Amino acid sequence: MRPSMMLTAALLLLAGCATMSKDACLQGDWAGAGFKDGEAGYPQSRLDEHAKACAKVGVSPDPVPYFTARDQGLKLYCTQDRGFREGRTGQSYAGVCPPGDERGFLVGYADGKLVQAAVERVSQARSDRDSADHRAEKRDKEALGVEEELKNPALNDEQKKELRDRLNRLRSERRQAVEDGRRADWAERDAEREVDELTHRFGPRYGGW
């Protein structure tokens, strides 16, 4: 990579990591930034990241309006419904909720993690089944190819033995793949039942997802 291209890539990477744009820094809406960060559940250290981003244009954050508005944003974040959504979508929790609101948030968060785990088990089981089906199909085709090779009348005994041994291995691997597929089917059905149970359990409280 040429030096100019490396510099461009580095600048793009830095721009992607910045928490605020140049225009946002110059605009200086620290109340708006604080509310947005609170609503998103960012920790207090988010302001330090803004400070680093804005230092490049000579701007320093104003912490007073930022943290005042952040507290208001946290009121929207620190709810049981939001906790459920964060847990269900696999988001991390930075411990930002005040004690009075944290209990409800964490209840929802734990419920959401249960749903996330069950949904992930469904996805993993389907992936395992597809992989097993692919292996079984591949071994079946390979075995058919070996069977065709065995029909060659010019083969000597040693060659025939090698082909038969290979054929036996392929058939054994195919049987294992088929068994793996069956186990994945069972795992998928179990996980789907769990998702259905959680839907009936949490649906009335959190709605659909």
Buried (B, 14 or more C-beta within 10 A) or exposed (E): EEEEEEEEEEEEEEEEEBBBEBEBBEEBBBBBBBBBBBBBBBEBEBBEBBBEBBEEEEBEBBBEBBBBBBEEBBBEBBBBBBBBBBBBEEBEBEEBBEEEBBEBBBBBBEBBBBBBBBBEBBEBBBEBBEBBBEBBEBBBEBBEEBEEBBEEEEBEEEEEEEBEEBBEBBBEBBEBBBEBBEBBBEBBEBBBEBBEEBBEEBEEEBEEB
